[in-house]
Amino acid sequence: MRETPYLSGWRYRTVILSVVFSALGYLGFSLWGGWQAVSNAVGEVGAIGIAITLLMSSFNYSLRFLRWQMYLKVLGHPVSCRPSLNIYLAGFALTTTPGKAGEALRGILLKPWGVPYSKSFAAFFSERLSDLFGVVLLTLFGLTLYPNARPMIVVGVILVLAGFAVLSQRKLIEGLAGLIADQPGKVLSFVKYLLHVLLEAQRCHRLGILVGSTLLSIMAWSSEALAFHWILQWMGADIPLVFAVFVYALSMLAGALSFMPGGLGGAEAVMVGMLVWKGMPSADAIAATVLIRLATLWFAVGIGVFCMLRKNQSH
């Protein structure tokens, strides 16, 4: 099947503006920490360490892609591996949008492959909920390590439970959809569509699928948390593995709850603050945070932009 161009007009502008503004913000954060500290950290981690960190991030993306493929198959619209991988990675170009909502662009890219928007959006919703569930589970490691984080973790647990509770009410959703089925109006049309997406998403949360997706989520985010621990070790910081995993998971949760583009600001603030609380010098804590975010968030954005531009130019 012939693919359509990935980007044109507003899509080019959206990707470019999203990346540029987010990159400028991150540049400011790095300058605040001091380029010298970041440069020293790069030297301590070394080329091999950076390569290992990027491999762990790639492992994260691979597991999440497997989960995505599982969702598409469950929804009755499997897409062959190569084009699906290109589309999935291209979605990372818009990771730096509030709540990663820009990644829903995959729905547009999947449309030429016969995947209805309701199905792709159901997969996107399921992916976000699965990520949140996996990260919240990882934060439970630190309930006794940093009691001040409990309110944030409780909020994350409530959101996960609320998501599962909504998805468990199929008869209620069908009843609501039936009540407004023949009602006119743009708002009600949107509500009807949203209810339809939720009904589709329920198929991704049957017990067997839920167990598999949760395991993939935990493994995916644990891989980046482990890379974060290694960076701290290479920098000479005495941070235990359990605490490092907790810090990374909690920072991802903070970024998600902040609803800032790519979690920018919220994730970094939590990561730096907790490392300093654990006794790490502030300059080193900022440098370690910049490194792990470059090797995870910004590595993903770079891959996404490359995939979108390369694919668009080939048509």
N, C-alpha and C positions, 0 to 999 in steps of 0.2 A: 504493500500500500504506500502510495506517495504521501510524504509528509508536507505540511504547509509551513511557511516560514514562521519561526518562533517569535520574532520581534518586528514590529513595524510601527511607525508613528509614536503614539502615546506609550507603547510598551518600551521602546527605546528610552524615552524620557523618564519613565517610571523607574526603570532599572538604574539608569545613570544617576538620577537625582537621589534615589534611595542610597546607593553605594557612596556617592560623593559626600552627602551630608553626614551619613553615619561615620565615614572615614575621617572627616574633619573633626567630628566630636571625639573620636577615638584618638586622633592625633593630639588633641588638646589634653586628653587624659594622660597620654604617654609623656607629653612635655611637662605636665604637672609632676609626674613621678621622677622625671629627669632622665634624659637620654643616656647619661653616663651609667646610671644604675641598670637600665635595660641592656645597654651594651655589655656591661660586666656580666649580667646574667646569661646573655647569649654565649659569651666566652666560657662560662662555667658549665653550661649545659652541653655545648659543643655541637658540631655538625651531626655526629652520630645520635646524640640525644634528641636533637630537633627532628631528625629523620624518624626515630622511634616514635616520637610524639605524633608526628603526622600519620604514621602507620596506624597508631591506635585510633586516631580520629577517623581514618579511612575505614577501619573495622567498625566503628560506630555507624558510619553512613551505610556500610554494607548490610549490617543487621537491620537497620531501619528500612532499607530498600526491600529486604526479604519480607518484612512485615507488610510493607506497602503492596507487594505482589500478592501476598496472602489475602489482603483485604479486597483487591480487585478480583481475585478468583472467587472469593466468597460472594461477592456482589454480582457475579455472573458475567464479568467483562475482563477476562484475563488478557493481558497484552504481552507479546513476546519480549524476552528479556532485554535485548539491546535497545530498541526504541523506548521501552519503559524506563530503563536506566537513564538514558539521555534526558527524558522528560523529568524524572525524579530529581536528578542532579541539577537540572536547569532551574527547578523550583527554589533551590538554595540561593539563587541570585537575589531573591526578595525575602531572605531571612531577616534582613534589617528593616522590616516593617512591623508596626505594632502587633504584638502577639503572634508574630510570624504569619499574619493573615495573608501576606502577599504570596506565600507558598501555595495558596489556593489557585494560583495561576496555572498550576498543573491541570486543573479542570479544562481550561481553554486549550492547552496543548494536547490533552487526551481526546478532545472532541473529534478530531479527524480520524481517530482510531475507533470510533463508534461507541465511546464511553459517554453516556448521558451526564449532564452536569450534576444531577441528583446523586448519581453513583460516585462520581469523583469527589464531590463535596462531602458525602457520607464517609468516604475513605479518609479525607482530610480531617474531618471532625474526630473520627476514630483514632487517627494518628496522634492528634493533639491530646486527646484524653489518655491514650496509652502512655505517651511521654510524661504527662503530668503524674500518672499513677506510678510509673517506674521511678521517677525522681522522688516522689513523696515516700515511697518505700525505702529508698536509700537514705533519706533524711532520718528515718527512724533509728538508724545506728547511733545518732548523736543526741537522742532525747535526754540522756543523763550527762552528756559531755558539755552541753551549753544550754541550760534551762531557759535562758532568755529567748531562745529561738522557738520555743513551744507554741506561742500564739501564731506565728507564721506557718508552722507545720500544721496546726489545727485548721487554719484557713485552707491549706492545700488539701487536707483530708476531707473537709466539708465539700469542697468543689468536686473532688473525685466521687464522693458518695452521692452528691447531687446529680452528677452526670450519669452514674450508673442507675440511680433511682428513676430518672426520667426515661432512660432507655428500657427499663424493666416494665414500664406502663404501656404496653402495646395497645391494649383495649381502650385505654383512656385517650391515647394519641389518635387512634382510629376514630373514636367517638367525636373528638374535637374536629378532626378533619371532615367528618361527615356533617357536622353541624354547620360548618361554614362553606361547604362544598359549592353551593349555588349562590353564595353571597358575593356581590360585586365590590369593587374597590381595590386600590393598589396595596393598601396595608394588609387587607385580608388575603389578597393573592400571595403576598410575601409570607404571611403566616402559614397559609396552606402549603407553600413550597417548603418552608422550614419543617413543618410536620412530616412531609413526605421524605425529606432528607433524614430525619430522625428515625422514621420507620425503616429506611434502608440501612442506617447505621446499626440498628439492632441486630442485623444479621452478622455484623462483625464482632458482636459481643456475646455470642453463645459460649457456653462454658469452655468447650474445647478450644475454640478460637481465642477466647480471652486468656486462657492459661498460656497458650503459645505466644501470643503477642506480648503478654506481660514479661515472660522470660526473655524474649528478644529485647524488650525495652530495658530491663535491668542490666542485661549483658552489655548493651550498647552504651548506656550512660556510665556503667562501671568502668568500661575501657578508657573513657576520657578522664574519669576520676583517678584511675590508676596512673595515667600519664601525668596528671597534675601532681600526684605524690612523688613520682620519679623526678619531675622538675625540681620540686622542693628538696629532694635528697641531693640531686646534683649541685644545687646551690648551697648545700651545706646546712640546710635547716633541719632541726630536730623535730619533725612533725610526724606523729604516728600515722600509719596507713588508715586506720578507722577514722581518725579526725580529719585527714585529708579528703577521704571519700565524703564525709559528712559536710565539710566546707564546700566542696564542689557541688554536691547535690543541693544544698541549701541555697547557694548562689544562683543555681539554675532555677530553683523555685522562686526566689526573690525576683529574678528577671522576668519570669512568666507572670507573676502577680503584679509587677509594676506596669505591665502592658506597654513598656517602652520598646522601640524598634530593636529587635534582637536581644531584648533584655538589657540593653546598654544602660549603664549607670547603676541600676539596681544590683545586677549580678556582681559588677566590679566592687561596689561599695561593701557588700556583704563579704566578699572574698578577702579584700584588703583588711577590713575591720577585724575579721576573725583571726587572720594570720597575725596581725599586730597584737590582738588580745592574747594569742598563744605565745607571744614573746619574740616574734620576728620583727626586725627593724622595718620601719615603714617604707623606706626606699626599696628594700629587698622584697617586701610584700607586694608593692605596686609593680615591681619588675616581674615577679613571678606571675602575677595576675595578667599583665600585658602579654607575656609569653604564651600562657595557656589559652588566652582568648584569641590571639593571633593564630595559634595552631588548631583551634577548634572552630569558633564562629567565623573568623575571617578567612580561614582556609576553605570552609564550606562556601562562603560568598564568592571567593575567587573561582572555585570550581564551577559554581552555578553560572556566573557571568561568562566564563569561557565556553561552557556548553551551549548557552543561549546564543552567543554571538557566532560561534563556529557553525552551529547548525543553521542559523539564519542565513549566513553568508554562502552556505552550500546550495541554497535554492534561489 
